[in-house]
Amino acid sequence: MTDTLDTAVDPETTEVEEALEAFLAAIDPSALSPVEYRGARYDAGLAWVHFPEGFGGLGVRPKLQAVVERRLREAGAPPPADTLFFGLALAGPTVVTHGSDDVRHRLLRPMFTGEEVWCQLFSEPGAGSDLAGLSTRAVKDGDEWVVNGQKVWNTIAHLADRGMLVTRTDPDQPKHKGLTYFAVDMHDPGVEVRPLRQITGEAEFNEVYLTDVRVPDADRIGDVGDGWRVSMTTLMNERTTIGGGGGTRPRGSGPIAEAMRIWAAKSDKDPVERDKLMKLWIEAETLRLTTLRASAAARAGNPGPEGSVLKLRFAEMNKAIYELCLDLLGPAALVDYDYTMRRSDIIGLEGPPGASRKMFLRSRANSIEGGTSEIMRNILGERMLGLPGEPRTDKDQPWIDVPRN
Ligand SMILES: Cc1cc2nc3c(=O)[nH]c(=O)nc-3n(C[C@H](O)[C@H](O)[C@H](O)COP(=O)(O)OP(=O)(O)OC[C@H]3O[C@@H](n4cnc5c(N)ncnc54)[C@H](O)[C@@H]3O)c2cc1C
């Protein structure tokens, strides 16, 4: 296993390199506004390189995206704003996989440029792990759908222009079959976004109330009743992105670098703590290499259940690293954190240097967001190891007949 991505020359690599050189000959990324730069990049097929031509891509292997990112970074291109996470990593792959050409044309470019910020409207008070049990209703009215219901834990919904919305369109079907997926306009007067405060003091996420929201049928993603399959594309991409974030970074960077930094500054070094630190360092490196191996193996399209391995290990490891950071800090861990309520415009999966007090708290959410660690273990057991499934008594029952609180 090599430390770097294999970029041996082949026709697809050559195509990407030529597209990059032509792009950089015409455009200086550091001289344009982010929207202009990202728009030109989309038009050159260098947004998501594995997407089809004409939709921000060149139709090549997904791993060549890393080549694009590296080359553009070297040319002075700014990184995307944190708020673009849901569009770039979740909504983009979902729209390109399941959307009609009209939907792809209208939604993908502003999503990539950042002119439209996206959020994810999946979870509900009665449907988190059991997402297929959700209750938000969409009823067809002419060429529109009327949506009513409540979503919850919706990260950056307060900044979003569009939401990935899963609704129930046929309550008489079993729960996985009566769902339909839409791109909802978050500025519709029927959309109300209320802050939810987290253990960190910040309100990164929200509850979202939908009251008689009118969604054009033209903004449907996938077929009516196919919302579960469409949602799976979103979730598989979410898990792989959360878990695989460290794959393109150098060895020893990310949260483990923070633990190493605190360790190096300590005057009284305890051998038991050194042992814990070394175990976590090795685990961080193993996860980084596993992510590299998974991305090198991906030939095309969307990730599968293997993303759950990365998500599970990332979550458990991140929590352990930040816990060790506080142990290493000792009494100093108890001071210098401000719990003031703030509206956050970042998605706090990892913190900057010096943020381990906050990140100890924030990382508690890593094993919940994007699917809990228990659910990741169920997926690994059933879909990767082929172990017997959980009993699912309501699987074939019409959703309307399933007992609920
Ligand atoms: C920081 C953060 C950001 C989030 N952002 C978003 C967002 O942007 N959009 C969005 O839609 N949602 C978001 N979520 C919601 C997240 O997806 C859900 O919290 C998660 O899926 C769990 O659902 P739940 O909270 O309803 O818990 P529940 O599903 O009620 O689970 C409660 C407990 O029971 C366990 N459990 C449940 N079912 C099983 C089972 N079958 N086997 C074993 N154990 C089980 C769970 O693991 C958990 O420990 C976010 C959550 C967090 C913490």
The ligand as an SDF file (V2000), in Angstrom:
LIG
                    3D

 53 58  0  0  0  0  0  0  0  0999 V2000
  -24.7380   16.9240   14.9620 C   0  0  0  0  0  0  0  0  0  0  0  0
  -25.8640   16.2700   14.2240 C   0  0  0  0  0  0  0  0  0  0  0  0
  -26.2070   16.7260   12.9640 C   0  0  0  0  0  0  0  0  0  0  0  0
  -27.2560   16.1370   12.2630 C   0  0  0  0  0  0  0  0  0  0  0  0
  -27.6040   16.6540   11.0490 N   0  0  0  0  0  0  0  0  0  0  0  0
  -28.6900   16.1670   10.4020 C   0  0  0  0  0  0  0  0  0  0  0  0
  -29.1210   16.7730    9.1800 C   0  0  0  0  0  0  0  0  0  0  0  0
  -28.5170   17.7390    8.6810 O   0  0  0  0  0  0  0  0  0  0  0  0
  -30.2260   16.2930    8.5910 N   0  0  0  0  0  0  0  0  0  0  0  0
  -30.9360   15.2490    9.0930 C   0  0  0  0  0  0  0  0  0  0  0  0
  -31.9350   14.8590    8.4950 O   0  0  0  0  0  0  0  0  0  0  0  0
  -30.5630   14.6510   10.2740 N   0  0  0  0  0  0  0  0  0  0  0  0
  -29.4570   15.0940   10.9270 C   0  0  0  0  0  0  0  0  0  0  0  0
  -29.0580   14.5100   12.1190 N   0  0  0  0  0  0  0  0  0  0  0  0
  -29.8880   13.4470   12.6900 C   0  0  0  0  0  0  0  0  0  0  0  0
  -29.2430   12.0730   12.6930 C   0  0  0  0  0  0  0  0  0  0  0  0
  -29.2290   11.5150   11.4010 O   0  0  0  0  0  0  0  0  0  0  0  0
  -30.0680   11.2120   13.6730 C   0  0  0  0  0  0  0  0  0  0  0  0
  -29.9000   11.7710   14.9610 O   0  0  0  0  0  0  0  0  0  0  0  0
  -29.6260    9.7660   13.6920 C   0  0  0  0  0  0  0  0  0  0  0  0
  -29.9540    9.1270   12.4800 O   0  0  0  0  0  0  0  0  0  0  0  0
  -30.2680    8.9900   14.8670 C   0  0  0  0  0  0  0  0  0  0  0  0
  -31.6370    9.1650   14.9000 O   0  0  0  0  0  0  0  0  0  0  0  0
  -32.3730    9.6060   16.2580 P   0  0  0  0  0  0  0  0  0  0  0  0
  -31.6690   10.7880   16.8050 O   0  0  0  0  0  0  0  0  0  0  0  0
  -33.8270    9.7100   15.9660 O   0  0  0  0  0  0  0  0  0  0  0  0
  -32.1190    8.4160   17.2770 O   0  0  0  0  0  0  0  0  0  0  0  0
  -32.8970    7.0380   17.3480 P   0  0  0  0  0  0  0  0  0  0  0  0
  -33.0360    6.4680   15.9910 O   0  0  0  0  0  0  0  0  0  0  0  0
  -34.1570    7.2320   18.1390 O   0  0  0  0  0  0  0  0  0  0  0  0
  -31.8910    6.1410   18.1690 O   0  0  0  0  0  0  0  0  0  0  0  0
  -31.7690    6.2060   19.5910 C   0  0  0  0  0  0  0  0  0  0  0  0
  -30.7510    5.1490   20.0300 C   0  0  0  0  0  0  0  0  0  0  0  0
  -31.2370    3.8310   19.6770 O   0  0  0  0  0  0  0  0  0  0  0  0
  -30.2690    3.1560   18.8750 C   0  0  0  0  0  0  0  0  0  0  0  0
  -30.9620    2.3540   17.8570 N   0  0  0  0  0  0  0  0  0  0  0  0
  -32.0100    2.7340   17.0840 C   0  0  0  0  0  0  0  0  0  0  0  0
  -32.3630    1.7510   16.2520 N   0  0  0  0  0  0  0  0  0  0  0  0
  -31.5190    0.7070   16.4900 C   0  0  0  0  0  0  0  0  0  0  0  0
  -31.3540   -0.5910   15.9380 C   0  0  0  0  0  0  0  0  0  0  0  0
  -32.1530   -1.0170   14.9580 N   0  0  0  0  0  0  0  0  0  0  0  0
  -30.3560   -1.3740   16.4070 N   0  0  0  0  0  0  0  0  0  0  0  0
  -29.5300   -0.9470   17.3970 C   0  0  0  0  0  0  0  0  0  0  0  0
  -29.6370    0.2920   17.9800 N   0  0  0  0  0  0  0  0  0  0  0  0
  -30.6130    1.1010   17.5200 C   0  0  0  0  0  0  0  0  0  0  0  0
  -29.4600    4.2630   18.2210 C   0  0  0  0  0  0  0  0  0  0  0  0
  -28.1850    3.7980   17.8110 O   0  0  0  0  0  0  0  0  0  0  0  0
  -29.4040    5.2980   19.3170 C   0  0  0  0  0  0  0  0  0  0  0  0
  -28.3720    4.9870   20.2180 O   0  0  0  0  0  0  0  0  0  0  0  0
  -27.9880   15.0650   12.8330 C   0  0  0  0  0  0  0  0  0  0  0  0
  -27.6520   14.5880   14.1010 C   0  0  0  0  0  0  0  0  0  0  0  0
  -26.5980   15.1820   14.7950 C   0  0  0  0  0  0  0  0  0  0  0  0
  -26.2540   14.6620   16.1600 C   0  0  0  0  0  0  0  0  0  0  0  0
  1  2  1  0
  2  3  1  0
  2 52  2  0
  3  4  2  0
  4  5  1  0
  4 50  1  0
  5  6  2  0
  6  7  1  0
  6 13  1  0
  7  8  2  0
  7  9  1  0
  9 10  1  0
 10 11  2  0
 10 12  1  0
 12 13  2  0
 13 14  1  0
 14 15  1  0
 14 50  1  0
 15 16  1  0
 16 17  1  0
 16 18  1  0
 18 19  1  0
 18 20  1  0
 20 21  1  0
 20 22  1  0
 22 23  1  0
 23 24  1  0
 24 25  2  0
 24 26  1  0
 24 27  1  0
 27 28  1  0
 28 29  2  0
 28 30  1  0
 28 31  1  0
 31 32  1  0
 32 33  1  0
 33 34  1  0
 33 48  1  0
 34 35  1  0
 35 36  1  0
 35 46  1  0
 36 37  1  0
 36 45  1  0
 37 38  2  0
 38 39  1  0
 39 40  1  0
 39 45  2  0
 40 41  1  0
 40 42  2  0
 42 43  1  0
 43 44  2  0
 44 45  1  0
 46 47  1  0
 46 48  1  0
 48 49  1  0
 50 51  2  0
 51 52  1  0
 52 53  1  0
M  END
$$$$
